[in-house]
């Protein structure tokens, strides 16, 4: 298993990103989401909401996509702290769309 993707190391990496990109304006939130995607390759809705303190993950991902980033979404099921399964998005960083000159 890739060590940076173990749960505790993922959380630590996301906490560092959250501290580095502090602020709640839309631009800073999008920067945090992008930094997390670049660092870890993918983020769940829960990662973005809980660890990066972004309350509207889909909105920030849409803004990144509008900015030329390829970020597809896949649906996965995760248990909540109560043990119930919930469908959640996982956003995967693919790259940036090259704009012809």
PDB file as gemmi writes it, atoms N, CA and C in Angstrom:
CRYST1    1.000    1.000    1.000  90.00  90.00  90.00 P 1                      
ATOM      1  N   UNK A   1       0.842  -1.186   0.000  1.00  0.00           N  
ATOM      2  CA  UNK A   1       0.000   0.000   0.000  1.00  0.00           C  
ATOM      3  C   UNK A   1       0.882   1.243   0.000  1.00  0.00           C  
ATOM      4  N   UNK A   2       0.460   2.243  -0.741  1.00  0.00           N  
ATOM      5  CA  UNK A   2       1.169   3.513  -0.781  1.00  0.00           C  
ATOM      6  C   UNK A   2       1.038   4.174   0.589  1.00  0.00           C  
ATOM      7  N   UNK A   3       2.185   4.427   1.224  1.00  0.00           N  
ATOM      8  CA  UNK A   3       2.164   4.939   2.603  1.00  0.00           C  
ATOM      9  C   UNK A   3       1.422   6.258   2.729  1.00  0.00           C  
ATOM     10  N   UNK A   4       1.524   7.144   1.723  1.00  0.00           N  
ATOM     11  CA  UNK A   4       0.855   8.437   1.858  1.00  0.00           C  
ATOM     12  C   UNK A   4      -0.661   8.301   1.811  1.00  0.00           C  
ATOM     13  N   UNK A   5      -1.152   7.127   1.417  1.00  0.00           N  
ATOM     14  CA  UNK A   5      -2.588   6.930   1.372  1.00  0.00           C  
ATOM     15  C   UNK A   5      -3.130   6.133   2.553  1.00  0.00           C  
ATOM     16  N   UNK A   6      -2.297   5.861   3.561  1.00  0.00           N  
ATOM     17  CA  UNK A   6      -2.842   5.266   4.772  1.00  0.00           C  
ATOM     18  C   UNK A   6      -3.684   6.343   5.464  1.00  0.00           C  
ATOM     19  N   UNK A   7      -4.765   5.961   6.118  1.00  0.00           N  
ATOM     20  CA  UNK A   7      -5.674   6.968   6.681  1.00  0.00           C  
ATOM     21  C   UNK A   7      -5.007   8.020   7.557  1.00  0.00           C  
ATOM     22  N   UNK A   8      -4.127   7.628   8.465  1.00  0.00           N  
ATOM     23  CA  UNK A   8      -3.537   8.617   9.365  1.00  0.00           C  
ATOM     24  C   UNK A   8      -2.609   9.581   8.627  1.00  0.00           C  
ATOM     25  N   UNK A   9      -1.853   9.093   7.647  1.00  0.00           N  
ATOM     26  CA  UNK A   9      -0.969   9.982   6.892  1.00  0.00           C  
ATOM     27  C   UNK A   9      -1.749  10.886   5.952  1.00  0.00           C  
ATOM     28  N   UNK A  10      -2.863  10.397   5.411  1.00  0.00           N  
ATOM     29  CA  UNK A  10      -3.730  11.246   4.579  1.00  0.00           C  
ATOM     30  C   UNK A  10      -4.264  12.404   5.418  1.00  0.00           C  
ATOM     31  N   UNK A  11      -4.747  12.081   6.597  1.00  0.00           N  
ATOM     32  CA  UNK A  11      -5.308  13.123   7.465  1.00  0.00           C  
ATOM     33  C   UNK A  11      -4.249  14.149   7.829  1.00  0.00           C  
ATOM     34  N   UNK A  12      -3.040  13.688   8.160  1.00  0.00           N  
ATOM     35  CA  UNK A  12      -1.944  14.621   8.483  1.00  0.00           C  
ATOM     36  C   UNK A  12      -1.631  15.522   7.300  1.00  0.00           C  
ATOM     37  N   UNK A  13      -1.559  14.942   6.101  1.00  0.00           N  
ATOM     38  CA  UNK A  13      -1.265  15.734   4.897  1.00  0.00           C  
ATOM     39  C   UNK A  13      -2.350  16.778   4.672  1.00  0.00           C  
ATOM     40  N   UNK A  14      -3.606  16.394   4.852  1.00  0.00           N  
ATOM     41  CA  UNK A  14      -4.713  17.330   4.643  1.00  0.00           C  
ATOM     42  C   UNK A  14      -4.721  18.421   5.711  1.00  0.00           C  
ATOM     43  N   UNK A  15      -4.364  18.092   6.932  1.00  0.00           N  
ATOM     44  CA  UNK A  15      -4.284  19.111   7.991  1.00  0.00           C  
ATOM     45  C   UNK A  15      -3.198  20.133   7.675  1.00  0.00           C  
ATOM     46  N   UNK A  16      -2.071  19.659   7.163  1.00  0.00           N  
ATOM     47  CA  UNK A  16      -0.992  20.584   6.778  1.00  0.00           C  
ATOM     48  C   UNK A  16      -1.446  21.511   5.662  1.00  0.00           C  
ATOM     49  N   UNK A  17      -2.152  20.967   4.675  1.00  0.00           N  
ATOM     50  CA  UNK A  17      -2.666  21.784   3.571  1.00  0.00           C  
ATOM     51  C   UNK A  17      -3.650  22.810   4.106  1.00  0.00           C  
ATOM     52  N   UNK A  18      -4.510  22.396   5.019  1.00  0.00           N  
ATOM     53  CA  UNK A  18      -5.498  23.307   5.605  1.00  0.00           C  
ATOM     54  C   UNK A  18      -4.812  24.468   6.324  1.00  0.00           C  
ATOM     55  N   UNK A  19      -3.727  24.182   7.032  1.00  0.00           N  
ATOM     56  CA  UNK A  19      -2.994  25.240   7.740  1.00  0.00           C  
ATOM     57  C   UNK A  19      -2.256  26.160   6.768  1.00  0.00           C  
ATOM     58  N   UNK A  20      -1.704  25.589   5.720  1.00  0.00           N  
ATOM     59  CA  UNK A  20      -0.936  26.379   4.752  1.00  0.00           C  
ATOM     60  C   UNK A  20      -1.838  27.328   3.959  1.00  0.00           C  
ATOM     61  N   UNK A  21      -3.037  26.876   3.632  1.00  0.00           N  
ATOM     62  CA  UNK A  21      -3.979  27.676   2.840  1.00  0.00           C  
ATOM     63  C   UNK A  21      -5.145  28.079   3.729  1.00  0.00           C  
ATOM     64  N   UNK A  22      -4.866  28.919   4.721  1.00  0.00           N  
ATOM     65  CA  UNK A  22      -5.918  29.313   5.663  1.00  0.00           C  
ATOM     66  C   UNK A  22      -6.800  30.380   5.028  1.00  0.00           C  
ATOM     67  N   UNK A  23      -7.995  30.483   5.523  1.00  0.00           N  
ATOM     68  CA  UNK A  23      -8.960  31.453   4.997  1.00  0.00           C  
ATOM     69  C   UNK A  23     -10.171  30.729   4.457  1.00  0.00           C  
ATOM     70  N   UNK A  24     -11.283  31.424   4.424  1.00  0.00           N  
ATOM     71  CA  UNK A  24     -12.512  30.788   3.976  1.00  0.00           C  
ATOM     72  C   UNK A  24     -13.082  31.369   2.698  1.00  0.00           C  
ATOM     73  N   UNK A  25     -12.352  32.263   2.049  1.00  0.00           N  
ATOM     74  CA  UNK A  25     -12.864  32.775   0.789  1.00  0.00           C  
ATOM     75  C   UNK A  25     -12.835  31.652  -0.254  1.00  0.00           C  
ATOM     76  N   UNK A  26     -13.638  31.796  -1.277  1.00  0.00           N  
ATOM     77  CA  UNK A  26     -13.809  30.754  -2.295  1.00  0.00           C  
ATOM     78  C   UNK A  26     -12.480  30.398  -2.958  1.00  0.00           C  
ATOM     79  N   UNK A  27     -11.678  31.391  -3.275  1.00  0.00           N  
ATOM     80  CA  UNK A  27     -10.393  31.139  -3.945  1.00  0.00           C  
ATOM     81  C   UNK A  27      -9.471  30.287  -3.069  1.00  0.00           C  
ATOM     82  N   UNK A  28      -9.386  30.619  -1.803  1.00  0.00           N  
ATOM     83  CA  UNK A  28      -8.519  29.867  -0.891  1.00  0.00           C  
ATOM     84  C   UNK A  28      -9.036  28.444  -0.698  1.00  0.00           C  
ATOM     85  N   UNK A  29     -10.339  28.284  -0.606  1.00  0.00           N  
ATOM     86  CA  UNK A  29     -10.901  26.944  -0.486  1.00  0.00           C  
ATOM     87  C   UNK A  29     -10.564  26.106  -1.719  1.00  0.00           C  
ATOM     88  N   UNK A  30     -10.681  26.689  -2.901  1.00  0.00           N  
ATOM     89  CA  UNK A  30     -10.338  25.966  -4.133  1.00  0.00           C  
ATOM     90  C   UNK A  30      -8.851  25.614  -4.144  1.00  0.00           C  
ATOM     91  N   UNK A  31      -8.004  26.518  -3.653  1.00  0.00           N  
ATOM     92  CA  UNK A  31      -6.564  26.241  -3.566  1.00  0.00           C  
ATOM     93  C   UNK A  31      -6.296  25.053  -2.639  1.00  0.00           C  
ATOM     94  N   UNK A  32      -7.025  24.994  -1.518  1.00  0.00           N  
ATOM     95  CA  UNK A  32      -6.870  23.861  -0.598  1.00  0.00           C  
ATOM     96  C   UNK A  32      -7.273  22.551  -1.266  1.00  0.00           C  
ATOM     97  N   UNK A  33      -8.409  22.576  -1.963  1.00  0.00           N  
ATOM     98  CA  UNK A  33      -8.879  21.357  -2.640  1.00  0.00           C  
ATOM     99  C   UNK A  33      -7.866  20.920  -3.693  1.00  0.00           C  
ATOM    100  N   UNK A  34      -7.360  21.859  -4.478  1.00  0.00           N  
ATOM    101  CA  UNK A  34      -6.376  21.520  -5.508  1.00  0.00           C  
ATOM    102  C   UNK A  34      -5.095  20.989  -4.874  1.00  0.00           C  
ATOM    103  N   UNK A  35      -4.635  21.609  -3.812  1.00  0.00           N  
ATOM    104  CA  UNK A  35      -3.420  21.136  -3.136  1.00  0.00           C  
ATOM    105  C   UNK A  35      -3.614  19.706  -2.629  1.00  0.00           C  
ATOM    106  N   UNK A  36      -4.786  19.420  -2.085  1.00  0.00           N  
ATOM    107  CA  UNK A  36      -5.070  18.064  -1.625  1.00  0.00           C  
ATOM    108  C   UNK A  36      -5.091  17.064  -2.762  1.00  0.00           C  
ATOM    109  N   UNK A  37      -5.699  17.446  -3.875  1.00  0.00           N  
ATOM    110  CA  UNK A  37      -5.735  16.559  -5.042  1.00  0.00           C  
ATOM    111  C   UNK A  37      -4.336  16.330  -5.602  1.00  0.00           C  
ATOM    112  N   UNK A  38      -3.540  17.385  -5.670  1.00  0.00           N  
ATOM    113  CA  UNK A  38      -2.173  17.241  -6.186  1.00  0.00           C  
ATOM    114  C   UNK A  38      -1.324  16.374  -5.262  1.00  0.00           C  
ATOM    115  N   UNK A  39      -1.522  16.519  -3.974  1.00  0.00           N  
ATOM    116  CA  UNK A  39      -0.725  15.776  -3.002  1.00  0.00           C  
ATOM    117  C   UNK A  39      -1.121  14.305  -2.921  1.00  0.00           C  
ATOM    118  N   UNK A  40      -2.426  14.045  -2.922  1.00  0.00           N  
ATOM    119  CA  UNK A  40      -2.906  12.687  -2.653  1.00  0.00           C  
ATOM    120  C   UNK A  40      -3.500  11.973  -3.873  1.00  0.00           C  
ATOM    121  N   UNK A  41      -3.758  12.704  -4.931  1.00  0.00           N  
ATOM    122  CA  UNK A  41      -4.289  12.084  -6.145  1.00  0.00           C  
ATOM    123  C   UNK A  41      -5.801  11.999  -6.187  1.00  0.00           C  
ATOM    124  N   UNK A  42      -6.438  11.881  -5.035  1.00  0.00           N  
ATOM    125  CA  UNK A  42      -7.899  11.855  -4.976  1.00  0.00           C  
ATOM    126  C   UNK A  42      -8.358  12.261  -3.584  1.00  0.00           C  
ATOM    127  N   UNK A  43      -9.586  12.760  -3.529  1.00  0.00           N  
ATOM    128  CA  UNK A  43     -10.183  13.170  -2.262  1.00  0.00           C  
ATOM    129  C   UNK A  43     -11.652  12.777  -2.263  1.00  0.00           C  
ATOM    130  N   UNK A  44     -12.149  12.369  -1.109  1.00  0.00           N  
ATOM    131  CA  UNK A  44     -13.579  12.126  -0.981  1.00  0.00           C  
ATOM    132  C   UNK A  44     -14.262  13.413  -0.525  1.00  0.00           C  
ATOM    133  N   UNK A  45     -15.573  13.412  -0.664  1.00  0.00           N  
ATOM    134  CA  UNK A  45     -16.350  14.540  -0.149  1.00  0.00           C  
ATOM    135  C   UNK A  45     -16.034  14.759   1.330  1.00  0.00           C  
ATOM    136  N   UNK A  46     -15.920  13.670   2.063  1.00  0.00           N  
ATOM    137  CA  UNK A  46     -15.627  13.755   3.502  1.00  0.00           C  
ATOM    138  C   UNK A  46     -14.242  14.351   3.753  1.00  0.00           C  
ATOM    139  N   UNK A  47     -13.244  13.940   2.966  1.00  0.00           N  
ATOM    140  CA  UNK A  47     -11.902  14.521   3.094  1.00  0.00           C  
ATOM    141  C   UNK A  47     -11.973  16.039   2.947  1.00  0.00           C  
ATOM    142  N   UNK A  48     -12.662  16.469   1.912  1.00  0.00           N  
ATOM    143  CA  UNK A  48     -12.721  17.895   1.592  1.00  0.00           C  
ATOM    144  C   UNK A  48     -13.481  18.656   2.670  1.00  0.00           C  
ATOM    145  N   UNK A  49     -14.602  18.099   3.087  1.00  0.00           N  
ATOM    146  CA  UNK A  49     -15.442  18.788   4.067  1.00  0.00           C  
ATOM    147  C   UNK A  49     -14.798  18.790   5.449  1.00  0.00           C  
ATOM    148  N   UNK A  50     -14.379  17.632   5.904  1.00  0.00           N  
ATOM    149  CA  UNK A  50     -13.919  17.495   7.291  1.00  0.00           C  
ATOM    150  C   UNK A  50     -12.476  17.958   7.479  1.00  0.00           C  
ATOM    151  N   UNK A  51     -11.587  17.534   6.632  1.00  0.00           N  
ATOM    152  CA  UNK A  51     -10.160  17.825   6.839  1.00  0.00           C  
ATOM    153  C   UNK A  51      -9.709  19.136   6.205  1.00  0.00           C  
ATOM    154  N   UNK A  52     -10.352  19.530   5.096  1.00  0.00           N  
ATOM    155  CA  UNK A  52      -9.958  20.781   4.439  1.00  0.00           C  
ATOM    156  C   UNK A  52     -10.908  21.930   4.768  1.00  0.00           C  
ATOM    157  N   UNK A  53     -11.940  21.659   5.578  1.00  0.00           N  
ATOM    158  CA  UNK A  53     -12.869  22.691   6.044  1.00  0.00           C  
ATOM    159  C   UNK A  53     -13.536  23.432   4.890  1.00  0.00           C  
ATOM    160  N   UNK A  54     -14.017  22.662   3.916  1.00  0.00           N  
ATOM    161  CA  UNK A  54     -14.730  23.217   2.765  1.00  0.00           C  
ATOM    162  C   UNK A  54     -16.145  22.648   2.814  1.00  0.00           C  
ATOM    163  N   UNK A  55     -17.126  23.500   3.058  1.00  0.00           N  
ATOM    164  CA  UNK A  55     -18.484  23.023   3.277  1.00  0.00           C  
ATOM    165  C   UNK A  55     -19.225  22.675   1.985  1.00  0.00           C  
ATOM    166  N   UNK A  56     -18.756  23.168   0.849  1.00  0.00           N  
ATOM    167  CA  UNK A  56     -19.420  22.859  -0.431  1.00  0.00           C  
ATOM    168  C   UNK A  56     -18.388  22.277  -1.404  1.00  0.00           C  
ATOM    169  N   UNK A  57     -17.978  21.022  -1.175  1.00  0.00           N  
ATOM    170  CA  UNK A  57     -16.943  20.415  -2.012  1.00  0.00           C  
ATOM    171  C   UNK A  57     -17.268  20.421  -3.500  1.00  0.00           C  
ATOM    172  N   UNK A  58     -18.501  20.088  -3.854  1.00  0.00           N  
ATOM    173  CA  UNK A  58     -18.860  20.018  -5.276  1.00  0.00           C  
ATOM    174  C   UNK A  58     -18.689  21.376  -5.960  1.00  0.00           C  
ATOM    175  N   UNK A  59     -18.994  22.450  -5.250  1.00  0.00           N  
ATOM    176  CA  UNK A  59     -18.825  23.788  -5.810  1.00  0.00           C  
ATOM    177  C   UNK A  59     -17.370  24.122  -6.089  1.00  0.00           C  
ATOM    178  N   UNK A  60     -16.495  23.777  -5.144  1.00  0.00           N  
ATOM    179  CA  UNK A  60     -15.071  24.064  -5.344  1.00  0.00           C  
ATOM    180  C   UNK A  60     -14.497  23.202  -6.477  1.00  0.00           C  
ATOM    181  N   UNK A  61     -14.928  21.941  -6.563  1.00  0.00           N  
ATOM    182  CA  UNK A  61     -14.453  21.072  -7.637  1.00  0.00           C  
ATOM    183  C   UNK A  61     -14.937  21.607  -8.977  1.00  0.00           C  
ATOM    184  N   UNK A  62     -16.175  22.080  -9.049  1.00  0.00           N  
ATOM    185  CA  UNK A  62     -16.692  22.660 -10.294  1.00  0.00           C  
ATOM    186  C   UNK A  62     -15.846  23.855 -10.718  1.00  0.00           C  
ATOM    187  N   UNK A  63     -15.480  24.699  -9.759  1.00  0.00           N  
ATOM    188  CA  UNK A  63     -14.651  25.861 -10.082  1.00  0.00           C  
ATOM    189  C   UNK A  63     -13.285  25.430 -10.609  1.00  0.00           C  
ATOM    190  N   UNK A  64     -12.712  24.383 -10.019  1.00  0.00           N  
ATOM    191  CA  UNK A  64     -11.429  23.878 -10.525  1.00  0.00           C  
ATOM    192  C   UNK A  64     -11.595  23.322 -11.936  1.00  0.00           C  
ATOM    193  N   UNK A  65     -12.682  22.592 -12.170  1.00  0.00           N  
ATOM    194  CA  UNK A  65     -12.952  22.072 -13.514  1.00  0.00           C  
ATOM    195  C   UNK A  65     -13.116  23.215 -14.507  1.00  0.00           C  
ATOM    196  N   UNK A  66     -13.852  24.248 -14.101  1.00  0.00           N  
ATOM    197  CA  UNK A  66     -14.034  25.423 -14.963  1.00  0.00           C  
ATOM    198  C   UNK A  66     -12.706  26.108 -15.250  1.00  0.00           C  
ATOM    199  N   UNK A  67     -11.743  25.945 -14.359  1.00  0.00           N  
ATOM    200  CA  UNK A  67     -10.404  26.504 -14.538  1.00  0.00           C  
ATOM    201  C   UNK A  67      -9.494  25.610 -15.369  1.00  0.00           C  
ATOM    202  N   UNK A  68     -10.026  24.517 -15.890  1.00  0.00           N  
ATOM    203  CA  UNK A  68      -9.257  23.677 -16.795  1.00  0.00           C  
ATOM    204  C   UNK A  68      -8.709  22.391 -16.205  1.00  0.00           C  
ATOM    205  N   UNK A  69      -9.042  22.088 -14.965  1.00  0.00           N  
ATOM    206  CA  UNK A  69      -8.536  20.857 -14.354  1.00  0.00           C  
ATOM    207  C   UNK A  69      -9.467  19.688 -14.655  1.00  0.00           C  
ATOM    208  N   UNK A  70      -8.866  18.556 -14.998  1.00  0.00           N  
ATOM    209  CA  UNK A  70      -9.635  17.327 -15.217  1.00  0.00           C  
ATOM    210  C   UNK A  70      -9.766  16.614 -13.877  1.00  0.00           C  
ATOM    211  N   UNK A  71     -10.983  16.571 -13.374  1.00  0.00           N  
ATOM    212  CA  UNK A  71     -11.237  15.957 -12.068  1.00  0.00           C  
ATOM    213  C   UNK A  71     -12.525  15.134 -12.177  1.00  0.00           C  
ATOM    214  N   UNK A  72     -12.417  13.897 -12.653  1.00  0.00           N  
ATOM    215  CA  UNK A  72     -13.623  13.072 -12.699  1.00  0.00           C  
ATOM    216  C   UNK A  72     -14.058  12.646 -11.300  1.00  0.00           C  
ATOM    217  N   UNK A  73     -15.310  12.220 -11.225  1.00  0.00           N  
ATOM    218  CA  UNK A  73     -15.894  11.791  -9.960  1.00  0.00           C  
ATOM    219  C   UNK A  73     -16.327  10.331 -10.097  1.00  0.00           C  
ATOM    220  N   UNK A  74     -16.053   9.551  -9.081  1.00  0.00           N  
ATOM    221  CA  UNK A  74     -16.592   8.196  -8.996  1.00  0.00           C  
ATOM    222  C   UNK A  74     -17.371   8.096  -7.688  1.00  0.00           C  
ATOM    223  N   UNK A  75     -18.378   7.242  -7.693  1.00  0.00           N  
ATOM    224  CA  UNK A  75     -19.178   7.058  -6.488  1.00  0.00           C  
ATOM    225  C   UNK A  75     -18.698   5.833  -5.737  1.00  0.00           C  
ATOM    226  N   UNK A  76     -18.553   5.981  -4.432  1.00  0.00           N  
ATOM    227  CA  UNK A  76     -18.136   4.887  -3.558  1.00  0.00           C  
ATOM    228  C   UNK A  76     -19.036   4.896  -2.322  1.00  0.00           C  
ATOM    229  N   UNK A  77     -19.013   3.811  -1.581  1.00  0.00           N  
ATOM    230  CA  UNK A  77     -19.799   3.714  -0.350  1.00  0.00           C  
ATOM    231  C   UNK A  77     -18.859   3.670   0.847  1.00  0.00           C  
ATOM    232  N   UNK A  78     -19.158   4.500   1.844  1.00  0.00           N  
ATOM    233  CA  UNK A  78     -18.343   4.584   3.051  1.00  0.00           C  
ATOM    234  C   UNK A  78     -19.248   4.512   4.267  1.00  0.00           C  
ATOM    235  N   UNK A  79     -18.788   3.845   5.337  1.00  0.00           N  
ATOM    236  CA  UNK A  79     -19.592   3.829   6.561  1.00  0.00           C  
ATOM    237  C   UNK A  79     -19.429   5.135   7.341  1.00  0.00           C  
ATOM    238  N   UNK A  80     -20.519   5.572   7.932  1.00  0.00           N  
ATOM    239  CA  UNK A  80     -20.455   6.733   8.811  1.00  0.00           C  
ATOM    240  C   UNK A  80     -19.988   6.259  10.185  1.00  0.00           C  
ATOM    241  N   UNK A  81     -19.828   7.176  11.106  1.00  0.00           N  
ATOM    242  CA  UNK A  81     -19.438   6.793  12.469  1.00  0.00           C  
ATOM    243  C   UNK A  81     -20.513   5.934  13.124  1.00  0.00           C  
ATOM    244  N   UNK A  82     -21.747   6.002  12.608  1.00  0.00           N  
ATOM    245  CA  UNK A  82     -22.837   5.171  13.116  1.00  0.00           C  
ATOM    246  C   UNK A  82     -22.900   3.812  12.432  1.00  0.00           C  
ATOM    247  N   UNK A  83     -22.009   3.583  11.477  1.00  0.00           N  
ATOM    248  CA  UNK A  83     -21.955   2.288  10.815  1.00  0.00           C  
ATOM    249  C   UNK A  83     -22.853   2.146   9.599  1.00  0.00           C  
ATOM    250  N   UNK A  84     -23.552   3.197   9.206  1.00  0.00           N  
ATOM    251  CA  UNK A  84     -24.412   3.137   8.023  1.00  0.00           C  
ATOM    252  C   UNK A  84     -23.609   3.487   6.782  1.00  0.00           C  
ATOM    253  N   UNK A  85     -23.887   2.785   5.684  1.00  0.00           N  
ATOM    254  CA  UNK A  85     -23.200   3.086   4.433  1.00  0.00           C  
ATOM    255  C   UNK A  85     -23.868   4.262   3.737  1.00  0.00           C  
ATOM    256  N   UNK A  86     -23.034   5.170   3.242  1.00  0.00           N  
ATOM    257  CA  UNK A  86     -23.508   6.315   2.474  1.00  0.00           C  
ATOM    258  C   UNK A  86     -22.705   6.410   1.184  1.00  0.00           C  
ATOM    259  N   UNK A  87     -23.410   6.760   0.107  1.00  0.00           N  
ATOM    260  CA  UNK A  87     -22.733   6.973  -1.161  1.00  0.00           C  
ATOM    261  C   UNK A  87     -22.038   8.332  -1.101  1.00  0.00           C  
ATOM    262  N   UNK A  88     -20.784   8.345  -1.522  1.00  0.00           N  
ATOM    263  CA  UNK A  88     -19.986   9.558  -1.446  1.00  0.00           C  
ATOM    264  C   UNK A  88     -19.118   9.675  -2.695  1.00  0.00           C  
ATOM    265  N   UNK A  89     -18.905  10.889  -3.126  1.00  0.00           N  
ATOM    266  CA  UNK A  89     -18.062  11.124  -4.291  1.00  0.00           C  
ATOM    267  C   UNK A  89     -16.588  11.018  -3.920  1.00  0.00           C  
ATOM    268  N   UNK A  90     -15.810  10.461  -4.830  1.00  0.00           N  
ATOM    269  CA  UNK A  90     -14.354  10.530  -4.764  1.00  0.00           C  
ATOM    270  C   UNK A  90     -13.936  11.283  -6.015  1.00  0.00           C  
ATOM    271  N   UNK A  91     -13.223  12.378  -5.826  1.00  0.00           N  
ATOM    272  CA  UNK A  91     -12.726  13.193  -6.924  1.00  0.00           C  
ATOM    273  C   UNK A  91     -11.280  12.798  -7.204  1.00  0.00           C  
ATOM    274  N   UNK A  92     -10.979  12.555  -8.468  1.00  0.00           N  
ATOM    275  CA  UNK A  92      -9.664  12.056  -8.864  1.00  0.00           C  
ATOM    276  C   UNK A  92      -8.975  13.097  -9.744  1.00  0.00           C  
ATOM    277  N   UNK A  93      -7.767  13.467  -9.367  1.00  0.00           N  
ATOM    278  CA  UNK A  93      -7.016  14.439 -10.167  1.00  0.00           C  
ATOM    279  C   UNK A  93      -6.376  13.733 -11.352  1.00  0.00           C  
ATOM    280  N   UNK A  94      -6.688  14.207 -12.556  1.00  0.00           N  
ATOM    281  CA  UNK A  94      -6.119  13.633 -13.774  1.00  0.00           C  
ATOM    282  C   UNK A  94      -5.081  14.562 -14.387  1.00  0.00           C  
ATOM    283  N   UNK A  95      -5.322  15.849 -14.326  1.00  0.00           N  
ATOM    284  CA  UNK A  95      -4.376  16.807 -14.897  1.00  0.00           C  
ATOM    285  C   UNK A  95      -5.094  18.092 -15.269  1.00  0.00           C  
ATOM    286  N   UNK A  96      -4.417  18.902 -16.039  1.00  0.00           N  
ATOM    287  CA  UNK A  96      -4.985  20.156 -16.493  1.00  0.00           C  
ATOM    288  C   UNK A  96      -5.151  20.098 -18.002  1.00  0.00           C  
ATOM    289  N   UNK A  97      -6.266  20.587 -18.475  1.00  0.00           N  
ATOM    290  CA  UNK A  97      -6.537  20.613 -19.900  1.00  0.00           C  
ATOM    291  C   UNK A  97      -5.629  21.669 -20.533  1.00  0.00           C  
ATOM    292  N   UNK A  98      -4.931  21.262 -21.555  1.00  0.00           N  
ATOM    293  CA  UNK A  98      -4.067  22.213 -22.272  1.00  0.00           C  
ATOM    294  C   UNK A  98      -4.924  23.048 -23.220  1.00  0.00           C  
ATOM    295  N   UNK A  99      -4.839  24.340 -23.083  1.00  0.00           N  
ATOM    296  CA  UNK A  99      -5.599  25.245 -23.941  1.00  0.00           C  
ATOM    297  C   UNK A  99      -4.726  25.604 -25.137  1.00  0.00           C  
ATOM    298  N   UNK A 100      -5.221  25.353 -26.373  1.00  0.00           N  
ATOM    299  CA  UNK A 100      -4.406  25.693 -27.543  1.00  0.00           C  
ATOM    300  C   UNK A 100      -4.151  27.198 -27.631  1.00  0.00           C  
ATOM    301  N   UNK A 101      -2.978  27.543 -28.070  1.00  0.00           N  
ATOM    302  CA  UNK A 101      -2.592  28.968 -28.163  1.00  0.00           C  
ATOM    303  C   UNK A 101      -3.223  29.656 -29.336  1.00  0.00           C  
TER     304      UNK A 101                                                      
END                                                                             
